[in-house]
Amino acid sequence: MTESVTNTADKIKHIMLVEDDMSLAEWFADYLSEQGYIVTLANRGDVAIEMIETDKPDLVILDIMLPIKDGFAVCKEIRPFYHGPVLMMTARDHETDEVLGLELGADDYVVKPVKPRVLLSRINALFRRVNSQPSSSMPSIESDSNKIIYGQFSLDGNSRSTTLGGEKVAISSNEFDVLWQLAQSADQVVSRKDLVTQRRGIDYDGFDRSIDILVSRIRKKLGDDASNPYRIKTVWGKGYLFVKDAWN
């Protein structure tokens, strides 16, 4: 049975598919349209950047091998203004490609050839993470249970926004999810296994580097010391520790 789409009645999700193989792009677009998504296509990296900024799609599927500007360049350039999920897709099955894509801000990565139902499953999983609201049992310094505040740092679960020192911090949806999970367990070690399971819905195999890459990106954006982090510490062999007194 085909997995059902997570579109709501009041807003049909818009996906932008950036792929230079137009026959493949149209095939995927037809399939996703049948599942209830609105799909627009771009076949060049430079054009895709302009379209993403103008159209503000709910999710971007981004091929790596593109003319003019490749997928890596596109991902890097859109991240300052686009905070929705980015799913990278490529025919090159190289770990370095996956790591680089994640470092530049991608939320997930699939290798072609990919079956349409597998692609749909990844898309729906990304939308579920974006649409899921934080639990009311999560700790908060304010009465609003969808906010976490420590000193000059705050997370807003309603707008999925991050603020530090009164300034908004541009982070991706994936980064927000990891940061929220760490912040809600402030001063407690959160294992890589728990972070992977919560973010991707799969068991940790001991080799998944995506969490380490995400934490590295988060530290950089929040002004943490990469060589000696004091806000989000690495507890070797165990996981990560969000220090609640490090944000004053």
C-alpha positions as CSV (number, residue, x, y, z in Angstrom):
1,M,0.0,0.0,0.0
2,T,1.3,3.4,-0.9
3,E,2.1,5.7,2.0
4,S,-0.4,8.4,2.4
5,V,0.5,12.0,2.0
6,T,0.7,14.3,5.1
7,N,-1.0,17.3,3.3
8,T,-3.6,19.0,5.4
9,A,-6.9,20.2,4.0
10,D,-6.0,23.9,4.3
11,K,-2.6,23.7,2.7
12,I,-1.3,21.5,0.0
13,K,2.4,21.0,0.3
14,H,4.6,22.5,-2.5
15,I,7.7,20.6,-3.5
16,M,10.4,22.0,-5.8
17,L,12.3,19.3,-7.7
18,V,15.7,20.4,-9.0
19,E,16.8,17.8,-11.6
20,D,18.5,18.3,-15.0
21,D,17.2,14.9,-16.4
22,M,13.8,16.2,-17.4
23,S,12.4,12.8,-18.2
24,L,13.2,11.6,-14.7
25,A,12.0,14.9,-13.2
26,E,8.7,14.7,-15.0
27,W,8.3,11.0,-13.9
28,F,8.8,11.9,-10.3
29,A,6.7,15.0,-10.6
30,D,3.8,13.0,-12.0
31,Y,4.0,10.5,-9.2
32,L,4.2,13.1,-6.5
33,S,1.3,15.0,-8.0
34,E,-0.8,11.9,-7.9
35,Q,0.0,11.7,-4.1
36,G,-1.5,15.2,-3.6
37,Y,1.6,17.4,-3.8
38,I,2.1,20.5,-5.9
39,V,5.4,20.0,-7.8
40,T,7.4,22.6,-9.7
41,L,10.6,21.8,-11.7
42,A,13.9,23.5,-12.2
43,N,16.8,22.0,-14.3
44,R,19.6,24.4,-13.5
45,G,21.2,25.4,-10.2
46,D,21.2,29.1,-10.8
47,V,17.6,29.1,-11.8
48,A,16.7,27.0,-8.8
49,I,18.1,29.5,-6.4
50,E,15.9,32.2,-7.8
51,M,12.8,30.1,-7.8
52,I,13.3,28.9,-4.3
53,E,13.7,32.4,-3.0
54,T,10.6,33.6,-4.9
55,D,8.3,30.6,-4.6
56,K,9.2,29.5,-1.1
57,P,8.4,25.8,-1.5
58,D,7.7,23.6,1.5
59,L,10.4,21.2,0.5
60,V,13.3,21.0,-2.0
61,I,14.5,17.9,-3.7
62,L,17.9,18.8,-5.0
63,D,20.1,16.7,-7.4
64,I,23.8,17.2,-7.0
65,M,24.9,17.0,-10.7
66,L,23.4,20.2,-12.1
67,P,24.5,22.6,-14.9
68,I,25.8,26.1,-14.0
69,K,25.7,25.5,-10.2
70,D,25.8,22.1,-8.7
71,G,23.5,20.9,-5.9
72,F,26.2,21.6,-3.2
73,A,26.4,25.3,-4.4
74,V,22.7,25.6,-4.5
75,C,22.3,24.2,-1.0
76,K,24.9,26.5,0.4
77,E,23.4,29.6,-1.2
78,I,19.8,29.0,-0.3
79,R,20.3,28.2,3.4
80,P,20.6,31.8,4.6
81,F,17.1,32.5,3.4
82,Y,15.4,29.1,3.0
83,H,14.7,27.1,6.2
84,G,12.5,24.3,4.8
85,P,13.7,20.7,4.4
86,V,16.2,19.9,1.6
87,L,16.4,16.3,0.3
88,M,19.6,15.8,-1.8
89,M,19.5,13.2,-4.5
90,T,22.4,11.9,-6.6
91,A,23.7,9.0,-8.6
92,R,27.0,9.1,-6.9
93,D,27.1,6.7,-4.0
94,H,30.0,8.3,-2.1
95,E,30.1,8.9,1.6
96,T,32.0,12.2,1.1
97,D,29.0,13.5,-1.0
98,E,26.6,12.7,1.8
99,V,28.8,14.3,4.5
100,L,29.3,17.4,2.4
101,G,25.6,17.7,1.6
102,L,24.7,17.4,5.3
103,E,27.4,19.9,6.3
104,L,26.0,22.4,3.8
105,G,22.5,22.1,5.2
106,A,20.8,19.2,3.6
107,D,18.3,17.3,5.8
108,D,18.4,13.9,4.1
109,Y,20.2,12.2,1.2
110,V,19.1,9.5,-1.2
111,V,21.0,7.7,-3.9
112,K,19.6,7.2,-7.4
113,P,18.1,5.1,-8.7
114,V,15.5,5.5,-6.0
115,K,12.0,4.0,-6.2
116,P,9.2,6.5,-6.1
117,R,7.6,5.0,-3.0
118,V,11.0,5.3,-1.2
119,L,11.3,8.9,-2.2
120,L,7.7,9.5,-1.0
121,S,8.5,7.9,2.3
122,R,11.5,10.2,2.8
123,I,9.5,13.2,1.9
124,N,6.6,12.4,4.3
125,A,9.1,11.7,7.1
126,L,10.7,15.2,6.6
127,F,7.2,16.8,6.6
128,R,6.3,14.9,9.8
129,R,9.3,16.2,11.6
130,V,8.5,19.8,10.5
131,N,4.9,19.6,11.4
132,S,5.3,17.8,14.7
133,Q,4.8,20.1,17.7
134,P,6.9,19.9,20.8
135,S,5.3,18.0,23.7
136,S,3.7,20.1,26.5
137,S,5.7,18.1,29.0
138,M,9.0,19.6,27.7
139,P,10.7,21.9,30.2
140,S,10.4,25.6,29.8
141,I,11.4,28.7,31.7
142,E,8.3,30.5,30.4
143,S,4.7,29.5,31.0
144,D,4.4,28.9,27.3
145,S,5.3,25.2,27.1
146,N,6.4,25.5,23.5
147,K,9.3,27.8,24.4
148,I,12.6,27.0,25.9
149,I,14.7,29.9,27.3
150,Y,18.1,29.9,28.9
151,G,19.7,33.3,29.4
152,Q,20.0,35.0,26.0
153,F,19.1,31.8,24.1
154,S,15.6,30.8,23.2
155,L,13.7,28.3,21.1
156,D,10.1,28.8,20.0
157,G,8.4,25.6,19.1
158,N,5.4,27.3,17.5
159,S,7.4,29.3,14.9
160,R,10.4,26.9,15.0
161,S,12.7,29.8,15.5
162,T,16.0,30.3,17.4
163,T,17.2,33.5,19.0
164,L,20.5,34.3,20.6
165,G,21.3,37.7,22.1
166,G,18.2,39.2,20.7
167,E,19.1,38.1,17.1
168,K,17.3,35.4,15.1
169,V,19.6,32.6,14.1
170,A,19.0,31.0,10.7
171,I,18.9,27.2,11.3
172,S,17.4,24.5,9.2
173,S,14.4,22.4,10.3
174,N,16.7,19.4,11.0
175,E,19.0,21.6,13.1
176,F,16.1,22.9,15.1
177,D,14.9,19.4,15.9
178,V,18.3,18.3,17.2
179,L,18.7,21.6,19.1
180,W,15.3,21.3,20.7
181,Q,16.0,17.7,21.8
182,L,19.2,18.7,23.4
183,A,17.8,21.9,25.0
184,Q,14.9,20.1,26.5
185,S,17.3,17.7,28.2
186,A,19.7,20.5,29.4
187,D,22.5,19.3,31.7
188,Q,21.7,15.7,30.7
189,V,23.7,13.6,28.2
190,V,21.6,12.8,25.1
191,S,23.0,9.8,23.3
192,R,23.6,9.7,19.5
193,K,21.2,6.7,19.4
194,D,18.4,8.8,20.9
195,L,19.1,11.7,18.6
196,V,19.2,9.5,15.4
197,T,16.0,7.6,16.5
198,Q,14.1,10.8,17.2
199,R,15.3,12.5,14.0
200,R,15.1,9.7,11.4
201,G,12.9,7.1,13.1
202,I,15.5,4.4,12.6
203,D,17.8,2.6,14.9
204,Y,21.4,3.9,15.3
205,D,23.9,1.6,13.6
206,G,26.9,3.1,15.2
207,F,28.2,4.6,12.0
208,D,25.7,7.4,11.3
209,R,27.7,10.7,11.2
210,S,24.7,12.9,10.4
211,I,24.2,13.9,14.0
212,D,27.8,14.8,14.5
213,I,27.6,17.0,11.4
214,L,24.4,18.6,12.5
215,V,25.8,19.4,16.0
216,S,28.9,20.9,14.4
217,R,26.7,23.2,12.2
218,I,24.6,24.2,15.2
219,R,27.7,25.0,17.3
220,K,29.1,27.2,14.5
221,K,25.8,29.1,14.2
222,L,25.5,29.6,17.9
223,G,29.1,30.8,18.4
224,D,30.3,27.8,20.3
225,D,34.0,27.1,20.3
226,A,34.6,24.3,17.8
227,S,37.9,23.2,19.3
228,N,36.6,23.4,22.9
229,P,32.8,23.6,22.9
230,Y,31.3,24.9,26.2
231,R,27.7,25.3,25.2
232,I,27.0,21.9,23.5
233,K,29.7,19.6,24.9
234,T,30.7,16.2,23.5
235,V,30.7,13.5,26.1
236,W,32.9,10.9,24.5
237,G,31.4,7.5,24.1
238,K,28.0,8.8,25.4
239,G,26.6,11.7,23.4
240,Y,26.1,15.4,23.7
241,L,25.4,17.7,26.7
242,F,23.5,21.0,26.3
243,V,24.8,23.3,29.1
244,K,22.0,25.5,30.4
245,D,24.2,28.0,32.2
246,A,26.4,28.8,29.1
247,W,23.9,31.2,27.5
248,N,24.1,34.3,29.7
